[in-house]
């Protein structure tokens, strides 16, 4: 059984109607990596709740290939704790129809979080605003319709 056998292709839309953005993005063959990432994310959402609470916040499924579940943890202590949960993870993966035979655990730094604005933006001075306007204004010499001939 293929790990991605749960996916069913959507029926083609009539050629006269435009594709929604996600459907266009998932179109073959360019959509395969995105489709796989979405499948792995869904699998992670099904397996991670089976982990003890403190561990679940520090572990994430990274891949499933050739019977191996690959998890990333953010510190060695979580690696040791996840190793203890390996039998439960394998059993859960098998109950989902995966032919999981081993769990590989890798330690990696946590993913960066999106930056939050901590302070309001400082307004530009009048001189800075004028400098930007001057720099962004089209110059007369850069006009493509002007060939330089005045005759």
Secondary structure as the mmCIF struct_conf table of DSSP 4:
data_model
#
loop_
_struct_conf.conf_type_id
_struct_conf.id
_struct_conf.beg_label_comp_id
_struct_conf.beg_label_asym_id
_struct_conf.beg_label_seq_id
_struct_conf.end_label_comp_id
_struct_conf.end_label_asym_id
_struct_conf.end_label_seq_id
TURN_TY1_P TURN_TY1_P1 UNK A 3 UNK A 6
HELX_LH_PP_P HELX_LH_PP_P1 UNK A 9 UNK A 14
TURN_TY1_P TURN_TY1_P2 UNK A 15 UNK A 16
BEND BEND1 UNK A 17 UNK A 17
HELX_LH_PP_P HELX_LH_PP_P2 UNK A 18 UNK A 20
HELX_RH_AL_P HELX_RH_AL_P1 UNK A 21 UNK A 25
TURN_TY1_P TURN_TY1_P3 UNK A 26 UNK A 26
TURN_TY1_P TURN_TY1_P4 UNK A 28 UNK A 31
HELX_RH_AL_P HELX_RH_AL_P2 UNK A 32 UNK A 47
HELX_RH_3T_P HELX_RH_3T_P1 UNK A 48 UNK A 50
BEND BEND2 UNK A 51 UNK A 51
HELX_RH_AL_P HELX_RH_AL_P3 UNK A 53 UNK A 56
TURN_TY1_P TURN_TY1_P5 UNK A 57 UNK A 58
STRN STRN1 UNK A 59 UNK A 65
TURN_TY1_P TURN_TY1_P6 UNK A 66 UNK A 67
STRN STRN2 UNK A 68 UNK A 73
BEND BEND3 UNK A 74 UNK A 75
HELX_RH_AL_P HELX_RH_AL_P4 UNK A 76 UNK A 84
TURN_TY1_P TURN_TY1_P7 UNK A 85 UNK A 85
HELX_RH_AL_P HELX_RH_AL_P5 UNK A 86 UNK A 95
TURN_TY1_P TURN_TY1_P8 UNK A 96 UNK A 97
STRN STRN3 UNK A 102 UNK A 107
HELX_LH_PP_P HELX_LH_PP_P3 UNK A 109 UNK A 115
BEND BEND4 UNK A 119 UNK A 119
HELX_LH_PP_P HELX_LH_PP_P4 UNK A 120 UNK A 125
HELX_RH_AL_P HELX_RH_AL_P6 UNK A 126 UNK A 136
BEND BEND5 UNK A 137 UNK A 137
HELX_LH_PP_P HELX_LH_PP_P5 UNK A 138 UNK A 139
HELX_RH_3T_P HELX_RH_3T_P2 UNK A 140 UNK A 142
TURN_TY1_P TURN_TY1_P9 UNK A 144 UNK A 145
BEND BEND6 UNK A 148 UNK A 148
#
